Amino acid sequence: MPLNERIYLIENLLKNRGVVPFSLMQERTEASRATINRDLQFMRDRLRMPIVFDKDLGGYRLDDGGGRPAQTELPGLWFNDAEIHALLTMQQLISGLDRGGLLGPHLKPLMARLKELLGSADNSAAEVQKRVRVIGVQARHLPLEHFAAVGSALLRRKRLRIGYRARYNDQASEREVSPQRLVYYRDNWYLDAWCHLRNDIRSFAVDAVERIEILESRAKDIPERELDEVLGAGYGIFSGKEVKWAKLRFTPERARWVASERWHSRQKGAFEPDGSYLLEVPFSHSQELMMDILRHGAAVEVMGPASLRKQVEAEAVAIASRYAEIVG
């Protein structure tokens, strides 16, 4: 019987019977005396289960320190690769928020619990973190007080008044919004909300909020399906209702990378006879898609629509001109 099955079986015996003779543990687990002793030691030392031997009752039981039966729950013991990634990602996200600011005292207990979970398998938390690493890139500075205000209004269903500066045009505006959900995307936080100024659904980068105030007025609730129809229809975080399809052809060398990537949930892709790869993705606003296209340089060509092709062509000309000036 595997270790994890023995541990759960012993735990169930302790919780359901109160006092468990050693012989019963052996009988149920079909394990040797030495194995059961190791399992009990593991449960005490690694899982922090208050297992004691009661000489008067002739068996093992859970104890709360005062001689009374204890109520205890086993932590998650073994994780697959997806679960380990999720736990480590949670730990990293929380670490990024905990900078000694407003949320610090509230996050420390959760951090401690995550470390316990990560260390409750056959390796310590330090060993798991050493062997599995999550590296975030392009994260922007996020004022903790703004994040806290957004989270509070979101859960209390209150409206927010925000001073917002859009990065794509550097324009500042005053908005009253009804928060709907927080989204973590490409190492940054975004607020999906109903904008009462535009009378429409919008997504706001939380780090671009310059001022924030929680209002007492009740937030307007938008059905999740409607949020997904608007914000999930096009490419990237800044989507919209008017969707166009970008057709991108990648060279055979780059195709080996791009063919296994997910750019959008509705993307279409196919290899061509020469080994190149044709990728089609829906988009509403081109700024984020443009950045992803340009990072592939000459290994990608925009086949359509014509407006997107002209944008990329103009950017390529500007890049060439800039380097020509440097060389000259």
N, C-alpha and C positions, 0 to 999 in steps of 0.2 A: 504494500500500500504506500503511495507517495506521501511525502512529508506533509504537504498541505491538507490531504485528506485525513491523516492521523490527527493533525492539530484541530481541525474542525470537529472531528468525532469526539476527541477528548473534551473540547470546550462544551459540546452539547451534553455530554455525560455530566460534567460539573454543574452546568446550569439546570439540567432537568432532574438530576438525582440528589443534588446537594452534597452528598458525600460519596466518593467513588473509590472502592478498593483497588489497589494496584493490579490485582489479578483480573479484575473486570476490564481494565484498560488493555491488558495484554490480550485477553480473550477477544475483545471487539476489534482491536487493531491487528491482531495476529503478528505482533512485533515482539522482539526479545526484550528482556529486562533492561539491558544496556540502552537499547533504542528508546524505550519509553522514558528512561531517566534523562536522556539527551533532549527528548521532546519537551519534557516538563521544565528543564533548565532553560531551553530556548523560549518557552512561553513566559517564564518569569523574567528573564534578562532582556529579551529583545522585544517582546510584545507587552511587557509591563502588566502581566496578569497576576493578581495577588493570590497565587496558588500556595496553600499551606497543607502540611500533613497534620491531621487531627488524631493524636494518639488515642484519645478516649473513644472516638468513633471508629477508629480503625480504617481511615481512608483519607483521600485528598479532597479539599474543598476550596472554594473561593472565599477570601476574607477581606473585609473592608478596613482592617487594622484595629477594629474594636471587638473582634471575636464574633462578628455577625456575618452572614452570607453577603457577598458583594454582588452588585449588578455590574456587569462588564460586557463590552462588545469587542470582538476582534477587529483590528483594522484590516484594510485590504492587504492581502499577503503577497500575491504574485500578480504582476501586470504584464500584459502583452506590449508590443512595441508602440501601438497607438495610445494605450493608457499611460505608459511612461512618458511619451511625448506630451500628452495632455497635462500631466502633473507637473512636468518640468516647465512647460510653457506657462502654466498658472503661477508657478513659483517665480519665473522671470518677470512676468507682468506685474506681480505684486511687488517684487524687488524694485522694479522701475518706478512704481508709485511711492514706495516708502523712502522718502528722502528727508525724514525728520520733520515733515510738515503736518498738516491737519489730519491726514489719514494714518500716520505712523503708529500711534498707540492702538488703533483698531486692527491694523494689519498684522502686527507682531504675533498675536495668538494663532492666526490663520497660517502664517509662515511656519510657526513651530509645528502645527499639525501636519502640514505638507511634508516637512522634513521627517516626521515620524512615519508617515505613510511610505515615503520613498525609502526609508531605512528599515522597513519591517519585513523585507524579504531576506534572501540569503546574503545580501550585501548591505553594508551601511549606506546611509544617505550620502556621505562623502564619496563613497566608491561609485554610487550610481551617477552622481553629478560629475565625477571625474571621467566616466566612460561615455556619458551621453551629454551632449552640449547643444543648447539652443542659442543661436546667435541672431540677434535682432539688428536690422540695418535701417537707416534713414529715419530713425525716431526723432521727432521734434520735441522741444521743451514744452512741457504741459504744466501750467500753474495748478497746483493741487487744490487750491480753494475753488477754482473754476470747475474742476472735475467733481469735487464734493458737492457743489451747488447743483450741477447737472444731475448727478445721481440722486440727490435728495428730491428735486422737483420731479424727476422721472418716476420715482417710486410713490411719491405722495400725490402724483397726478396734478401738479401745479404748473402754471405757465411761467415762462422765463422772459425777462427783458434783457437783451444782450446788445452790446456794442460789438459789431462784427466787421473784420477787415478781410475782404476777399483777396486771396493771394494772386489770382490770375489777372486782376486789373488794379489791385492796391486801393480799391474803393472802400471807404468806411460807411457803415449804415447802422441805424438803430432798428432792432427787430423785436417784435413780441412773438414768441413761438410756444407751441404746445409740444413738449418733448414726447417722442414715441418709443425710441429705443436707442441704446448705445451700441456702436459697432466698432470692433477693433480690426483695422484693415491696414496691412503693410506697416505694422509697428506703430500705428497712430490711431487715436480715438476720434470717432465721428458721431455726431448726434443727428439721427433722423427725426425730423420734426415737421409739424404743420406751421408754416410761416403765415402769420396773420397779415403781414404787410403785402406779400405776394398772393395770398389766398390760395396757396398750393403747398405741396410737399417739397421739402428741401432737405439736403444733407449739409451739415456744418462741421468743419474741422474744429474740434474743441480747443486746440492750441491757437486758433485764429480769433478766439473770443477775447476781446480786450476788456470788457466790463460785463458784469452779470448780476442780476437781481432776481430773486425768487418772488413771484407775485402770489397774491392770495386767491386770484381767480382760478377756476377749475380749468384744467387742460382739456382741449378737444381731443377725443379719441378717434383714431383712424384705423380701420380694419387692417390687419396684417397683410391680407391679400392685396389690398390697394397699395400698401407700402411696397410690396414686392413687385407689383406690376409697374410702378413708376421707377423705383430705385434699382430694381434688379433687371430691368429690360435691356439696358445698354451696358457698354464696357466700363469697368471701373466703378469708383465710388460716386462720381458725379454723373448720374444717369438722368434720364428724362423720358417723356412720353413719345417724342418724335425720334424713332429709331431708324438708323441706316445700317447697312452692312459693309464692313471693310473686308476687302479681299487682298490678302498678303501672300506673296510667293517668296519662299525661302530657298536658298541654294541647297544643293544636296548635302554639303558639309554641315550646314546649320540645321537642316531638316532633322538630323538625328537627335538634336536637342529639343527642338520646338514640337515635334510630333508627340512627345510624351508630356508636354506642358498643358496645364489647364488655364486658358486665358478667360474663358467665360463658360457658364453652365450650358449655354445654347450654341457653342461654337461648332463649326463643321470643318473637317480636315480630311485631306486625301493626298496620297503620293502621286506624282506625275511620272510618266515613262522615263524621264531623264534622272529621276531620283530627287527632284525638288519637291517641295511640300507646299500645298495651297491651303491656307488657313482663312476661314471666314468667321468674323466675330461681329455681333451687333454693337452699335455705339450711338450715343446721343450727343455727347460733347467730346471733342477730339483731343483736348489738352493732355489727358492722361494716356490715351492710346498713342499719341504722337511720341511721348517720352519712351514708351516701350518699343515702338517701331525704330526710333533713332538709336537705341542702344544696340541694335543689331547691325548698324552701319550699312555697308554695301552688300551684306548678306541677305537683305530683304528688299523687295520691290512692291510698292503699293499698286495693285492692278485696278482698284476702284474703291469708292466712287471717285470721280474726277476731282471733286473739291478737296478730298483728303490727299490725293496724289499731288495736287498743286501745293498744298500746305507743306508736305514733306519735301517736295522739290525746292520750294523757296527756302526752307530751312537748310537744306543741303547746300544750296548756292551760298547762303550767308555763312555757313561753316567754312566752305572752301575759300570764300573771300577773306574771312578772318585769318586763316592760315596763310593765305597768299601775302597778306600784309605783314605777317610776322616774318615770313621767309624773305620778303623784299626788304 
